[in-house]
Amino acid sequence: MPWYKKLHWQIIIGLLLGLLWGLMSTQTGLNDFTKNYIEPVGVIFVNLLKLIAIPLVLASLVVGVAKLNDITKLSRMGGKTIMIYAATTVCAITIGLIVVNVIQPGKALPEETRIELMASYSENVEQRKDSVEEALERRPLQPVIDIVPENVIQAFIDNSNMLQVVFIAIVLGIGIIQINKKQGEMLVNFFDAFNEVIIKIVDFIMLLAPYGVFALLATVIIDLAGDDLGRALELLKALGWYSAAVIFGLLLHLFIVYTSLFKIFSNMTLSEFFRGIRPAMLLGFSTSSSAATLPVTMERVERNLGVHEEVSSFVLPVGATINMDGTSLYQAVAAVFIAQAVGMDLTIFEQLTIVLTALLASIGAAGVPGAGIIMLVIVLNSVQVPVEGIALILGVDRILDMCRTAVNITGDAAVAVTVASTEGKIVAGNFEE
C-alpha cells in the first residue's frame, strides 16, 4: 500500500493542513468562514465517534464477560488492571514533579507577564467556579457511588458515564453466564453480531478522519490566536518553559514507563506498539477527548496489537475514565509552576500530597476536553496554592490538553497490552493500515 493511503499519514497530512489553514485564517480575516463552514466538519466527526462509543463498549464487554465463563477470571483481570493503572499514574505524577523541580519554569516567568496573564484570564477562571465548587464538594467515595447507575437509560445518555456502562455490561455478562447455555448463546451471538456491525461503522467513520482532524486543528489555531497571531506567539514564548516542562515530562513517561512495562510483562517493543496505536494517538491529539477516541483505540488495539476482545473491551473503557497518566503529570507540573510563579516553595510533604491528590482526582474524571482544569483545582486546594493562579496557564492549556490526551490514550493501550500478555490473551497484530 502506498504511504499516502495509510491512515496515520492521512491524519498527519490533515493535521499539517489544518495548522496551515488556521494560521492563514488568522492573517486573512477568514476566521468567521472557518468557524461557520470548516469547524462543523470536525464537530460532526467527533460526534460520530461519540455516537458509537457506548454501543461499542456495551456490546464488546458483554461478549467478553460472557465468553470468560468464569467470574474469578474477570475479578483477577479487573484487580490487575486497576493496580497497573494506579502504578503508571503514580509514575507519571512523580516524573512531572521531578521535571518541574529541575527546570523550575515558574521562576523564569517575568513579574509583568504574570500580572498580565492574571488580568487577561481572571474572567475565564470566574466562569469555571460552579464546576470547581461542585468538584470540591464531592464526597471521598462519590466516584464509587457514581459507578452504579439508578437508571439504565440515563447511564447511556452521556459519554462521561462510561464507568456506569461498563458496570451494566459486566452485570449483564455475568447474568448471561448464569442462565441456560442455549439461551445464553443466543444473547452472546446477538451482542457479537452487534459488535461486528459497530466495528464496520468505525471503519466508515475513519474515512472522515483526515477531514475531521483538519477542521479540528484549524479551529484550535483560530481559538488560540483569534485575529492577533502575534499576541498568541508572545504568550507561547512567555509560557515556553512551562510548556516545555510538561511536554518533556510526557515524553519521559512515554519512553521510560511504557518501555519498562513491555520489558517486564510483554515481548512487544515500543516501536511495534507505537506503530500499531499511532492513528488513535493522532486522533486523541486532535480531539482532546479520550471518550471520543475510544472506538478507534479499541479497534487498533485489537486489530493492530493483537489484544483479545475479552481484555480490550474491559481495560480500555475503564482506562478512558480512570487512567489519566498525561493529565496527572500535567497537574503536578502545573501546580508546582503556579506555586513557583506566585513565590511559594512547596515542601516535600506538600509535593507528596500532590501525588496522592492527583491520583484520587483522576478517578472518575470525564475523558473530555477541559476536565484536567477542574482536577487541577482539587490539587491546588490540597496544598493551599491560590486557585486564581490557573489564569497563568489557561493561554496554552488547549495545546497541552491535546498532548496529554494523546498520552492518556497511549497509556490505556499500553496497559491493555500488558494485561493481555499476562493473561495469555495476545496474538500477533496486523500493522497494515
GUGU-950702 format. One record per residue (C-alpha): x, y, z; residue in one letter; residue number from 1. Coordinates in steps of 0.5 Angstrom, whole numbers, m for minus. Layout:
BEGIN
{{X Y Z} A NUM}
...
END
This chain:
BEGIN
{{0 0 0} M 1}
{{3 7 m2} P 2}
{{5 11 4} W 3}
{{0 17 3} Y 4}
{{m6 12 3} K 5}
{{m4 9 10} K 6}
{{m9 12 15} L 7}
{{m4 15 20} H 8}
{{0 19 14} W 9}
{{m7 22 12} Q 10}
{{m8 24 19} I 11}
{{m2 27 20} I 12}
{{m3 31 13} I 13}
{{m10 33 16} G 14}
{{m6 36 22} L 15}
{{m1 40 18} L 16}
{{m6 43 13} L 17}
{{m11 45 19} G 18}
{{m5 48 22} L 19}
{{m3 52 16} L 20}
{{m10 54 15} W 21}
{{m11 56 22} G 22}
{{m5 61 21} L 23}
{{m7 63 14} M 24}
{{m14 64 17} S 25}
{{m12 69 23} T 26}
{{m8 73 18} Q 27}
{{m13 74 12} T 28}
{{m19 75 16} G 29}
{{m22 68 15} L 30}
{{m24 66 22} N 31}
{{m31 67 21} D 32}
{{m31 63 15} F 33}
{{m27 58 19} T 34}
{{m32 58 24} K 35}
{{m38 57 20} N 36}
{{m36 52 15} Y 37}
{{m30 48 17} I 38}
{{m31 47 24} E 39}
{{m38 44 23} P 40}
{{m34 38 20} V 41}
{{m29 37 26} G 42}
{{m36 37 31} V 43}
{{m39 32 26} I 44}
{{m33 28 26} F 45}
{{m32 28 34} V 46}
{{m40 27 35} N 47}
{{m40 21 30} L 48}
{{m34 18 35} L 49}
{{m38 19 41} K 50}
{{m44 16 38} L 51}
{{m42 9 37} I 52}
{{m37 9 44} A 53}
{{m43 7 49} I 54}
{{m46 2 44} P 55}
{{m39 m1 42} L 56}
{{m37 m1 50} V 57}
{{m43 m5 52} L 58}
{{m43 m10 46} A 59}
{{m36 m12 47} S 60}
{{m36 m12 54} L 61}
{{m42 m16 55} V 62}
{{m39 m21 50} V 63}
{{m32 m21 53} G 64}
{{m35 m23 60} V 65}
{{m40 m28 58} A 66}
{{m34 m32 54} K 67}
{{m30 m32 60} L 68}
{{m35 m37 63} N 69}
{{m31 m35 70} D 70}
{{m32 m30 74} I 71}
{{m26 m31 78} T 72}
{{m22 m29 71} K 73}
{{m26 m23 71} L 74}
{{m24 m21 78} S 75}
{{m17 m22 77} R 76}
{{m16 m18 71} M 77}
{{m20 m13 74} G 78}
{{m15 m12 80} G 79}
{{m9 m13 76} K 80}
{{m12 m7 71} T 81}
{{m13 m2 77} I 82}
{{m6 m4 80} M 83}
{{m3 m2 74} I 84}
{{m7 4 72} Y 85}
{{m5 6 79} A 86}
{{2 5 79} A 87}
{{3 8 72} T 88}
{{m1 14 74} T 89}
{{4 15 81} V 90}
{{10 14 76} C 91}
{{7 20 72} A 92}
{{6 25 77} I 93}
{{13 23 80} T 94}
{{16 25 73} I 95}
{{12 31 73} G 96}
{{15 33 80} L 97}
{{22 32 78} I 98}
{{22 35 72} V 99}
{{18 42 74} V 100}
{{23 42 80} N 101}
{{29 41 76} V 102}
{{27 46 71} I 103}
{{23 51 75} Q 104}
{{19 54 70} P 105}
{{15 59 75} G 106}
{{22 63 77} K 107}
{{23 64 70} A 108}
{{16 68 69} L 109}
{{17 75 69} P 110}
{{13 79 74} E 111}
{{10 84 69} E 112}
{{8 78 65} T 113}
{{5 74 71} R 114}
{{1 80 72} I 115}
{{m2 81 65} E 116}
{{m4 74 65} L 117}
{{m7 74 71} M 118}
{{m11 80 69} A 119}
{{m13 77 62} S 120}
{{m15 70 64} Y 121}
{{m19 72 71} S 122}
{{m25 72 68} E 123}
{{m24 65 65} N 124}
{{m23 63 72} V 125}
{{m29 66 75} E 126}
{{m33 62 69} Q 127}
{{m31 56 72} R 128}
{{m32 57 79} K 129}
{{m39 53 79} D 130}
{{m36 47 76} S 131}
{{m30 48 81} V 132}
{{m34 48 87} E 133}
{{m38 42 85} E 134}
{{m32 38 85} A 135}
{{m29 41 92} L 136}
{{m36 39 95} E 137}
{{m36 31 92} R 138}
{{m35 26 98} R 139}
{{m29 22 98} P 140}
{{m33 16 96} L 141}
{{m37 19 91} Q 142}
{{m33 16 85} P 143}
{{m35 9 87} V 144}
{{m42 11 88} I 145}
{{m43 14 81} D 146}
{{m41 7 78} I 147}
{{m47 4 80} V 148}
{{m53 8 76} P 149}
{{m60 8 78} E 150}
{{m63 9 71} N 151}
{{m60 5 65} V 152}
{{m63 10 60} I 153}
{{m60 15 64} Q 154}
{{m53 12 64} A 155}
{{m53 11 56} F 156}
{{m55 19 55} I 157}
{{m48 22 57} D 158}
{{m41 19 55} N 159}
{{m38 22 61} S 160}
{{m42 16 65} N 161}
{{m37 11 62} M 162}
{{m36 7 68} L 163}
{{m43 6 69} Q 164}
{{m44 3 62} V 165}
{{m38 m2 64} V 166}
{{m42 m4 70} F 167}
{{m48 m5 67} I 168}
{{m44 m9 61} A 169}
{{m41 m13 67} I 170}
{{m47 m15 71} V 171}
{{m51 m17 64} L 172}
{{m45 m21 62} G 173}
{{m45 m25 69} I 174}
{{m52 m26 68} G 175}
{{m52 m29 62} I 176}
{{m46 m34 65} I 177}
{{m51 m36 70} Q 178}
{{m57 m38 65} I 179}
{{m59 m44 61} N 180}
{{m53 m45 56} K 181}
{{m57 m45 50} K 182}
{{m61 m38 52} Q 183}
{{m54 m35 54} G 184}
{{m51 m37 47} E 185}
{{m57 m33 43} M 186}
{{m55 m27 47} L 187}
{{m48 m28 46} V 188}
{{m49 m29 39} N 189}
{{m53 m22 38} F 190}
{{m48 m18 42} F 191}
{{m43 m21 38} D 192}
{{m46 m19 31} A 193}
{{m48 m12 34} F 194}
{{m41 m11 36} N 195}
{{m38 m13 29} E 196}
{{m43 m8 26} V 197}
{{m40 m3 30} I 198}
{{m33 m4 28} I 199}
{{m35 m4 21} K 200}
{{m38 3 23} I 201}
{{m32 5 26} V 202}
{{m28 4 19} D 203}
{{m33 8 15} F 204}
{{m32 14 20} I 205}
{{m25 13 20} M 206}
{{m25 15 12} L 207}
{{m27 22 15} L 208}
{{m21 22 20} A 209}
{{m17 27 16} P 210}
{{m22 32 14} Y 211}
{{m24 32 21} G 212}
{{m17 33 24} V 213}
{{m16 38 19} F 214}
{{m22 42 22} A 215}
{{m21 41 29} L 216}
{{m14 43 29} L 217}
{{m16 50 24} A 218}
{{m21 51 30} T 219}
{{m16 50 35} V 220}
{{m11 55 32} I 221}
{{m16 61 31} I 222}
{{m19 60 38} D 223}
{{m12 61 41} L 224}
{{m10 66 36} A 225}
{{m16 70 35} G 226}
{{m15 76 30} D 227}
{{m8 77 33} D 228}
{{m3 72 32} L 229}
{{3 76 35} G 230}
{{0 76 41} R 231}
{{m1 68 41} A 232}
{{6 68 40} L 233}
{{8 72 45} E 234}
{{4 68 50} L 235}
{{7 62 48} L 236}
{{14 65 49} K 237}
{{12 67 56} A 238}
{{10 60 58} L 239}
{{15 57 54} G 240}
{{19 54 60} W 241}
{{13 51 63} Y 242}
{{10 48 56} S 243}
{{17 45 55} A 244}
{{17 42 62} A 245}
{{10 39 61} V 246}
{{12 36 54} I 247}
{{19 34 57} F 248}
{{15 30 62} G 249}
{{10 27 58} L 250}
{{16 24 53} L 251}
{{20 22 59} L 252}
{{14 18 62} H 253}
{{12 15 55} L 254}
{{19 12 54} F 255}
{{21 10 61} I 256}
{{15 8 64} V 257}
{{12 4 58} Y 258}
{{18 1 56} T 259}
{{19 m2 63} S 260}
{{12 m5 62} L 261}
{{13 m8 56} F 262}
{{20 m11 58} K 263}
{{17 m14 65} I 264}
{{11 m16 62} F 265}
{{11 m17 55} S 266}
{{15 m18 49} N 267}
{{12 m13 45} M 268}
{{17 m7 43} T 269}
{{16 0 44} L 270}
{{17 2 36} S 271}
{{12 m4 35} E 272}
{{7 m1 40} F 273}
{{7 6 37} F 274}
{{6 3 30} R 275}
{{0 0 32} G 276}
{{m3 5 36} I 277}
{{m1 12 32} R 278}
{{m8 13 29} P 279}
{{m11 13 36} A 280}
{{m5 17 39} M 281}
{{m6 23 33} L 282}
{{m14 23 34} L 283}
{{m13 24 41} G 284}
{{m8 29 40} F 285}
{{m13 33 35} S 286}
{{m20 32 39} T 287}
{{m17 32 46} S 288}
{{m22 27 48} S 289}
{{m21 20 51} S 290}
{{m28 18 50} A 291}
{{m29 21 43} A 292}
{{m23 17 41} T 293}
{{m24 10 45} L 294}
{{m28 7 39} P 295}
{{m21 8 35} V 296}
{{m17 6 41} T 297}
{{m21 m1 42} M 298}
{{m20 m2 34} E 299}
{{m13 m1 34} R 300}
{{m11 m5 40} V 301}
{{m15 m11 38} E 302}
{{m13 m11 30} R 303}
{{m6 m8 30} N 304}
{{m3 m10 37} L 305}
{{m7 m17 37} G 306}
{{m10 m16 44} V 307}
{{m16 m20 45} H 308}
{{m23 m17 46} E 309}
{{m24 m20 53} E 310}
{{m18 m16 55} V 311}
{{m19 m9 51} S 312}
{{m27 m9 52} S 313}
{{m26 m8 59} F 314}
{{m19 m5 60} V 315}
{{m20 1 55} L 316}
{{m27 3 57} P 317}
{{m24 3 65} V 318}
{{m18 7 63} G 319}
{{m21 12 59} A 320}
{{m25 14 65} T 321}
{{m20 13 71} I 322}
{{m13 13 68} N 323}
{{m10 20 67} M 324}
{{m3 19 66} D 325}
{{m2 25 62} G 326}
{{m7 29 66} T 327}
{{m4 27 72} S 328}
{{3 29 70} L 329}
{{1 36 68} Y 330}
{{m3 37 74} Q 331}
{{4 36 78} A 332}
{{8 41 73} V 333}
{{2 46 73} A 334}
{{1 46 81} A 335}
{{9 47 82} V 336}
{{9 52 77} F 337}
{{4 56 79} I 338}
{{7 56 86} A 339}
{{14 58 84} Q 340}
{{10 64 80} A 341}
{{7 67 86} V 342}
{{13 66 90} G 343}
{{11 60 94} M 344}
{{16 54 96} D 345}
{{13 47 97} L 346}
{{16 42 102} T 347}
{{17 35 100} I 348}
{{11 33 104} F 349}
{{6 38 100} E 350}
{{9 35 94} Q 351}
{{7 28 96} L 352}
{{0 31 98} T 353}
{{0 33 90} I 354}
{{2 26 88} V 355}
{{m4 23 93} L 356}
{{m9 28 91} T 357}
{{m8 28 83} A 358}
{{m8 20 84} L 359}
{{m15 21 87} L 360}
{{m17 26 83} A 361}
{{m16 23 76} S 362}
{{m21 17 78} I 363}
{{m28 18 75} G 364}
{{m25 25 71} A 365}
{{m29 26 65} A 366}
{{m25 24 59} G 367}
{{m27 30 55} V 368}
{{m23 37 54} P 369}
{{m22 42 60} G 370}
{{m23 36 65} A 371}
{{m16 37 67} G 372}
{{m17 44 70} I 373}
{{m23 42 74} I 374}
{{m18 37 77} M 375}
{{m12 42 78} L 376}
{{m17 46 82} V 377}
{{m17 40 87} I 378}
{{m10 39 87} V 379}
{{m8 46 88} L 380}
{{m13 47 94} N 381}
{{m10 41 97} S 382}
{{m3 45 98} V 383}
{{m6 52 99} Q 384}
{{m4 54 92} V 385}
{{m8 60 90} P 386}
{{m13 57 85} V 387}
{{m13 64 82} E 388}
{{m6 62 79} G 389}
{{m10 58 74} I 390}
{{m10 64 70} A 391}
{{m3 64 69} L 392}
{{m3 57 65} I 393}
{{m10 58 61} L 394}
{{m7 61 55} G 395}
{{m3 55 53} V 396}
{{m8 50 56} D 397}
{{m11 48 50} R 398}
{{m5 46 46} I 399}
{{m2 42 53} L 400}
{{m9 39 53} D 401}
{{m8 36 46} M 402}
{{m1 33 48} C 403}
{{m3 30 55} R 404}
{{m10 27 52} T 405}
{{m5 23 47} A 406}
{{m1 20 53} V 407}
{{m7 18 57} N 408}
{{m10 14 51} I 409}
{{m3 11 50} T 410}
{{m3 9 57} G 411}
{{m9 6 56} D 412}
{{m7 2 50} A 413}
{{0 0 54} A 414}
{{m4 m3 60} V 415}
{{m9 m7 55} A 416}
{{m2 m10 52} V 417}
{{1 m11 59} T 418}
{{m6 m14 62} V 419}
{{m7 m19 55} A 420}
{{0 m21 56} S 421}
{{0 m23 63} T 422}
{{m7 m27 61} E 423}
{{m4 m30 55} G 424}
{{m9 m26 51} K 425}
{{m5 m23 46} I 426}
{{m3 m25 39} V 427}
{{1 m22 33} A 428}
{{m2 m16 31} G 429}
{{m3 m13 24} N 430}
{{0 m7 23} F 431}
{{m2 m5 16} E 432}
{{m7 1 16} E 433}
END
